Amino acid sequence: MYLGIDIGTSGIKAVLVDESGIVVDQSHAELEVHRPHPLWSEQVPSDWWSATNRAVSALDPKYRSGVKAVGLSGQMHGATLIGEDGSAVRPAMLWNDGRSLAECAELEERIPTLREITGNCAMPGFTAPKVEWVRKHEPDVFAKTKKIILPKDYIRLRMTGSYASDMSDSAGTLWLDTAKRDWSSVMLGGCELSEDHMPELFEGNTFTGKLRAELAEAWGMGRVPVAAGGGDNAAGAIGSGIYRRGDAFLSLGTSGVIFLADDSYRPNPDGGVHTFCHALPDKWHQMSVMLSAASAVDWVAKTTGFKDPVALYDSVADRAQPTASEYFLPYLSGERTPHNNPLAQGVFFGLTHESDPVALGQAALEGVAFGMADGITALKDTGARIETLSVIGGGARSAYWGKILASVFDLPLIYRDGGTVGPAYGAARLARLADLNEPFEDVCTPPKIIDIIEPDADLRDLYAQKRTIFTQLYSSLSNLFTENQT
């Protein structure tokens, strides 16, 4: 057995995968996000650890006892500041925390080679601007900080006692020289940090330590090794067999991601495209990232009175009718690709007396699709070719949403077995690679295709017209977003 643990935003997922690659058990423990001020998004790191223990303990003990290795994946960019005693000195600032816009501008001015070194432009979601905010606004906290690690690597610390990270997750900090796959002294020095503040770097398919003896006993397994793993999207790609140049997937989780694998380093920071290391050696990837995807749909479900998001998906699918006049801009947490605007906000437009909760739910599914289509355009502007998309994440459960997305993108969507398991499954695969040192192509195989959703020609043409209005709405409101929050 191989255990994969994913430290997500909404919860911790744990999966057990057998030697044939089948998920034999899985569990989930929920987490809460705290937003004490506008643009803030935080979690308490000790809550991650408590939830991890709940998730692992919920797995069948007879399978747990056969675990040979553990792999980790997790939400990227979370600034987890650790003090001398190994505990967090403040709540972690998450990937969708938008408070550090000013610090982004300051970093770009202070370090003119930032984009050349990192392959990315400075965005509030990345780790370095968040820590810059702490240095400026909480100097006492900054002075107490001895190590800065990412969410999954906090779990690693509690599991093994070691400060370690992988290349894919670390590339999202803005402190990594992404081409050289090593910490950048220029970037660290520009933030008044050094390599002493950073964890040791590993490729995702290598081991970083072993479970502490008391934890192994509590979890009912041996002192098994723990692989470096990967950021959630890179791990999700490994789970979907996406690591060769041109392979791509669509992730419909809290955020929405278009992930494109590459065997070379091809940055395009000016287009708001992320360029990071992959979780395997000598591999890279590009991403377009929408900060609110399934989470925006969840919010609409809650706000419009559906008992849960599943009820929204079902009701909208039963009606199966594009919106008449309603539009939804799903920028509840700002936006990254292509706008790089943490001040962007959610908007309903075109409401009438006939607009009911189902129509607003339909608008939510369409709005996320339009926003993600903007990201595909940004990727294509780099010269990338995307011919099909595999679908992973919680949003993959809705075939009706798939029809909308395929028609908006004008691309077929491929649904694979285990697509809703996502990054945790990829983490388990990385653990296996570290354990057995097998060829990538023998382990990182695409799961079996269970469905392909083709674009609907009529919907494609209708949604092309509606997307034009959606784009115009954002352009018309972009300046108002800034004024509204200042």
C-alpha positions in Angstrom: 0.0 0.0 0.0 1.0 3.6 -0.6 -0.6 6.4 1.4 -1.2 9.8 -0.3 -2.2 12.8 1.8 -3.4 16.1 0.3 -3.5 19.2 2.4 -6.3 21.1 0.6 -8.0 24.3 1.4 -11.4 22.9 2.3 -10.0 19.7 3.9 -7.4 17.0 4.2 -7.8 14.0 1.9 -6.1 10.7 2.5 -6.0 7.7 0.0 -4.6 4.2 0.1 -3.5 2.9 -3.2 -2.5 -0.8 -3.7 0.3 -2.2 -5.9 -2.0 -2.3 -8.9 -2.8 1.4 -8.6 -6.3 0.9 -7.3 -7.7 3.2 -4.5 -8.7 0.8 -1.8 -9.8 3.3 0.8 -10.0 7.1 1.2 -11.2 9.6 3.8 -11.6 13.3 4.2 -11.5 15.7 7.2 -12.9 19.2 6.8 -11.0 22.5 7.3 -12.2 26.1 7.8 -10.8 29.2 6.2 -10.7 32.4 8.3 -11.2 35.8 6.6 -10.9 38.4 9.5 -10.4 41.3 7.1 -11.2 42.0 3.4 -8.6 40.3 1.1 -7.3 38.1 4.0 -7.5 34.3 3.9 -5.8 32.3 6.7 -5.8 28.9 8.4 -4.2 27.8 11.6 -1.4 25.2 10.8 -2.2 23.1 13.8 -5.7 22.6 12.4 -4.0 21.0 9.3 -2.3 18.6 11.6 -5.4 17.7 13.6 -7.3 17.1 10.4 -4.5 15.0 8.9 -4.7 12.7 12.0 -8.4 12.4 11.7 -8.2 11.6 8.0 -5.5 9.0 8.4 -7.2 7.4 11.4 -10.4 7.0 9.4 -8.7 4.7 6.9 -9.1 1.0 7.4 -6.5 -0.3 9.8 -5.9 -3.5 7.9 -4.8 -1.5 4.9 -2.8 1.1 6.9 -0.7 -1.7 8.3 0.6 -2.5 4.8 1.7 1.0 3.9 5.3 1.0 2.5 5.7 4.8 1.9 3.8 8.1 2.2 3.5 10.9 -0.4 2.4 14.5 0.3 0.6 17.1 -1.8 -1.0 20.3 -0.8 -2.3 23.8 -1.5 0.5 26.0 -2.8 1.9 29.3 -1.8 0.7 29.3 1.9 3.1 31.3 4.0 3.7 29.1 7.1 6.1 30.9 9.4 7.9 28.7 11.9 9.6 29.8 15.1 12.6 28.4 17.0 10.5 25.8 18.7 9.1 24.4 15.5 5.6 25.9 15.9 3.9 28.5 13.7 4.3 32.1 14.9 1.1 33.3 13.2 -1.8 31.9 11.1 -0.7 30.8 7.6 -1.6 33.2 4.8 -3.2 31.1 2.0 -2.9 31.1 -1.7 -6.0 33.2 -2.2 -4.9 35.9 0.3 -4.8 39.2 -1.6 -3.5 41.7 0.9 0.1 42.0 -0.5 -0.6 43.9 -3.8 1.7 46.8 -2.7 4.4 44.4 -1.8 4.2 42.8 -5.3 4.9 46.1 -6.9 7.8 46.8 -4.5 9.4 43.4 -5.2 9.2 44.0 -8.9 10.9 47.4 -8.5 13.5 46.3 -6.0 14.5 43.1 -8.0 14.4 44.0 -11.7 15.4 40.4 -12.6 12.5 38.9 -10.7 10.6 37.7 -13.7 13.7 36.4 -15.4 14.8 34.4 -12.3 11.4 33.0 -11.3 9.6 32.8 -14.6 6.6 34.5 -13.0 5.4 38.0 -12.3 4.8 38.9 -8.6 1.2 38.1 -7.6 -0.3 38.5 -4.1 -1.1 34.7 -4.1 2.6 33.8 -4.1 4.6 33.3 -0.8 7.2 36.0 -1.0 4.9 39.0 -1.2 3.0 37.7 1.8 6.1 37.4 3.9 7.1 40.9 2.7 3.8 42.0 4.1 4.6 40.4 7.5 8.1 42.0 7.4 6.5 45.4 6.9 3.4 45.2 9.1 4.4 42.6 11.7 8.1 43.1 12.3 8.1 41.3 15.6 6.6 38.2 14.0 9.1 38.4 11.1 12.0 38.6 13.6 10.8 35.4 15.3 10.6 33.5 12.1 13.3 30.9 11.7 11.9 28.8 8.8 9.3 29.5 6.1 7.6 26.4 4.7 4.5 25.5 2.7 1.4 23.8 4.0 2.2 20.2 3.0 5.7 20.7 4.4 4.3 21.7 7.8 2.7 18.3 7.8 6.0 16.8 6.8 7.7 18.6 9.7 5.1 17.1 12.2 5.4 13.7 10.6 9.2 13.4 10.3 10.8 16.3 12.1 12.6 17.4 8.8 12.4 20.8 7.0 12.1 19.7 3.4 10.1 20.6 0.2 9.9 19.6 -3.4 10.6 21.7 -6.6 7.0 22.1 -7.8 5.7 23.6 -4.6 8.8 25.7 -4.0 8.6 27.2 -7.4 5.4 29.0 -6.3 7.2 30.9 -3.6 9.0 33.4 -5.9 12.3 32.4 -4.1 13.2 29.7 -6.5 15.4 30.0 -9.6 12.9 27.9 -11.6 15.2 27.1 -14.5 18.0 26.0 -12.2 15.7 24.3 -9.7 17.4 25.8 -6.7 16.9 28.7 -4.2 17.8 32.1 -5.7 20.2 34.1 -3.5 19.1 37.2 -5.4 15.4 36.7 -4.6 16.0 35.7 -1.0 18.4 38.6 -0.4 15.9 41.0 -1.8 13.4 39.8 0.9 16.0 40.0 3.7 16.1 36.2 3.9 18.7 33.5 3.3 18.8 29.8 2.5 18.8 29.2 6.3 15.2 30.3 6.3 14.3 27.7 3.6 13.7 24.0 3.7 16.0 21.6 1.9 15.0 20.9 -1.7 14.2 17.5 -3.2 12.7 16.2 -6.4 9.1 15.0 -5.8 9.9 11.3 -6.3 12.6 11.1 -3.6 12.4 10.5 0.2 12.8 13.2 2.8 12.7 11.3 6.1 10.8 8.7 8.0 7.7 8.8 10.2 8.5 9.5 13.9 8.2 6.4 16.0 5.3 7.5 18.1 3.4 8.7 15.0 4.0 5.4 13.2 2.6 3.6 16.2 -0.5 5.9 16.4 -1.2 5.4 12.7 -0.7 1.7 12.8 2.1 1.4 10.3 5.9 1.0 10.3 8.4 3.9 10.4 7.9 4.2 6.6 9.7 6.9 4.5 7.9 10.0 3.3 8.4 11.3 -0.3 8.8 14.9 -1.2 5.6 14.9 -3.2 4.3 18.0 -5.0 2.1 21.0 -5.0 -1.5 20.1 -5.5 -1.6 20.7 -9.2 1.6 19.0 -10.0 0.6 16.0 -7.9 -2.8 16.0 -9.6 -1.0 15.8 -12.9 1.1 12.8 -11.8 -2.1 11.1 -10.7 -3.6 11.8 -14.2 -0.5 10.7 -16.1 0.3 14.2 -17.2 4.0 14.9 -17.4 5.0 14.8 -21.1 5.1 18.0 -23.2 1.6 18.9 -24.4 -0.3 16.9 -21.8 -3.0 19.0 -20.1 -5.7 18.9 -17.5 -8.5 21.0 -16.1 -8.8 21.1 -12.3 -12.2 22.1 -10.9 -11.5 22.4 -7.2 -11.6 25.4 -4.9 -9.7 27.2 -7.6 -9.7 26.4 -11.3 -6.5 25.5 -13.1 -5.5 24.7 -16.7 -2.2 22.7 -16.3 0.1 22.1 -19.3 3.1 19.9 -18.9 6.5 20.6 -20.6 9.9 19.1 -20.8 11.6 22.5 -21.0 11.4 25.8 -19.2 9.2 28.2 -21.2 8.1 31.1 -19.1 5.6 33.8 -20.1 5.2 36.0 -16.9 3.8 39.0 -18.8 0.7 37.0 -19.7 -0.1 36.1 -16.1 0.8 32.5 -16.8 2.5 30.5 -14.1 5.7 28.6 -15.0 6.8 26.1 -12.3 8.9 23.0 -11.9 7.0 19.7 -12.2 7.1 17.1 -9.5 9.4 14.9 -11.6 13.1 15.7 -12.4 13.8 17.8 -15.6 10.1 18.5 -16.1 8.3 21.9 -15.9 4.7 23.1 -16.5 2.6 26.1 -17.2 -0.7 27.0 -15.5 -3.5 29.5 -15.8 -5.1 29.9 -12.5 -8.6 31.1 -11.6 -8.9 31.7 -7.8 -12.6 30.8 -7.5 -14.0 27.9 -9.4 -16.0 25.2 -7.7 -15.8 27.4 -4.5 -17.7 30.2 -6.4 -20.4 27.6 -7.3 -20.5 26.5 -3.7 -21.0 30.1 -2.6 -23.9 30.6 -5.0 -25.5 27.4 -3.7 -25.3 28.6 -0.1 -26.4 32.1 -0.9 -29.4 31.1 -3.0 -30.7 28.6 -0.6 -29.8 25.2 -2.0 -29.3 22.7 0.7 -25.8 21.9 -0.6 -23.8 22.3 -3.9 -24.9 18.9 -5.2 -28.5 20.2 -5.1 -27.5 23.2 -7.2 -25.7 21.0 -9.8 -28.7 18.6 -10.0 -31.3 21.4 -10.3 -29.4 23.3 -13.0 -28.8 20.0 -14.9 -32.5 19.1 -14.7 -33.4 22.5 -16.3 -30.5 22.3 -18.7 -31.1 25.8 -20.0 -28.5 28.5 -20.7 -29.2 31.8 -18.9 -31.5 34.2 -20.6 -29.9 37.4 -19.3 -28.0 36.6 -16.2 -24.2 36.8 -15.9 -21.9 36.0 -13.0 -18.3 37.3 -12.6 -16.9 34.7 -10.1 -14.0 36.8 -8.8 -14.8 36.3 -5.1 -11.1 36.2 -4.1 -9.7 38.4 -6.8 -8.2 36.9 -9.9 -4.8 35.7 -11.3 -4.7 34.6 -14.9 -5.0 36.7 -17.0 -5.9 39.8 -15.0 -3.6 39.6 -11.9 -6.1 41.6 -10.0 -6.6 40.8 -6.3 -9.2 43.5 -6.1 -11.5 42.0 -8.6 -14.9 41.1 -7.1 -17.9 38.9 -7.7 -20.8 40.4 -9.6 -24.3 39.3 -10.7 -25.5 41.2 -13.8 -28.6 41.1 -15.9 -31.0 40.1 -13.1 -34.8 40.4 -13.7 -38.0 39.4 -11.9 -37.7 36.0 -13.6 -34.2 35.3 -12.2 -34.6 32.4 -9.8 -32.0 30.4 -7.8 -31.6 27.9 -10.7 -30.9 30.6 -13.1 -28.2 32.0 -10.8 -26.7 28.6 -10.5 -26.6 28.3 -14.2 -24.9 31.7 -14.4 -22.3 30.5 -11.9 -21.4 27.5 -14.0 -21.2 29.6 -17.1 -19.2 32.4 -15.4 -16.5 30.0 -14.2 -16.3 28.5 -17.7 -15.9 32.0 -19.3 -13.2 33.0 -16.8 -11.3 29.8 -17.3 -11.5 30.3 -21.1 -9.6 33.5 -20.6 -6.8 31.4 -19.0 -6.8 29.0 -22.0 -6.4 32.1 -24.3 -3.4 33.2 -22.2 -1.8 29.8 -22.5 -2.4 29.7 -26.3 -0.8 33.2 -26.6 2.5 31.5 -25.5 2.3 29.2 -28.6 0.9 26.3 -26.6 -1.3 23.8 -28.2 -4.1 22.2 -26.2 -6.1 19.5 -28.0 -7.9 17.8 -25.1 -8.2 18.3 -21.4 -8.5 15.6 -18.7 -10.7 16.7 -15.8 -9.9 16.3 -12.1 -11.2 17.8 -8.9 -14.6 17.9 -7.2 -16.2 19.8 -10.1 -15.5 16.7 -12.3 -18.6 15.1 -10.8 -21.0 17.2 -12.8 -21.3 16.0 -16.4 -23.6 18.9 -17.1 -21.0 21.4 -16.1 -18.6 19.5 -18.4 -20.9 20.1 -21.3 -20.9 23.8 -20.6 -17.1 23.9 -20.2 -16.4 21.8 -23.4 -18.7 24.1 -25.4 -17.1 27.3 -24.1 -13.6 26.0 -24.6 -14.4 24.3 -27.9 -12.4 21.3 -26.6 -13.4 17.8 -25.7 -13.1 17.0 -22.0 -11.8 13.6 -20.9 -13.1 12.1 -17.6 -10.9 9.4 -16.1 -11.4 6.8 -13.4 -10.5 8.4 -10.0 -10.6 11.9 -11.3 -12.2 13.2 -8.2 -9.4 11.8 -6.0 -6.9 14.1 -7.6 -3.7 15.2 -5.9 -3.8 12.6 -3.1 -3.6 9.9 -5.7 -0.7 11.6 -7.4 1.1 11.9 -4.0 0.7 8.1 -3.5 2.2 7.6 -7.0 5.2 9.7 -6.0 5.6 7.7 -2.9 5.7 4.5 -5.0 8.2 6.0 -7.4 10.5 6.9 -4.5 10.1 3.4 -3.1 10.6 1.3 -6.2 12.5 3.6 -8.5 10.4 2.5 -11.4 10.3 4.2 -14.8 7.9 7.2 -14.9 6.0 5.7 -17.8 5.3 2.5 -15.9 3.7 4.3 -12.9 2.4 7.6 -14.2 -0.1 6.1 -16.6 -3.4 7.9 -17.5 -6.3 6.3 -15.6 -8.9 4.6 -17.7 -11.2 6.9 -19.7 -14.8 6.6 -18.4 -16.4 9.4 -20.5 -15.6 12.0 -23.1 -17.7 15.2 -23.4 -17.6 16.8 -26.8 -18.5 20.5 -27.5 -22.1 21.1 -28.5 -22.1 23.1 -31.7 -25.2 25.2 -30.8 -23.9 25.9 -27.3 -20.5 26.7 -28.6 -21.8 29.5 -30.8 -24.2 30.8 -28.1 -21.5 30.9 -25.5 -19.0 32.6 -27.8 -21.4 35.5 -27.9 -22.1 35.4 -24.2 -18.4 35.3 -23.4 -17.9 38.5 -25.3 -20.3 40.3 -23.0 -18.7 38.6 -20.0 -15.3 40.0 -21.1 -16.8 43.5 -21.6 -18.3 43.4 -18.1 -15.0 42.7 -16.5 -13.3 45.5 -18.6 -16.1 48.0 -17.6 -15.9 47.2 -13.9 -12.1 46.7 -13.4 -11.5 50.3 -12.3 -14.6 50.3 -10.1 -13.2 47.2 -8.2 -10.2 49.3 -7.1 -12.3 52.3 -6.2 -14.8 50.1 -4.2 -12.0 48.8 -2.0 -10.1 52.0 -1.5 
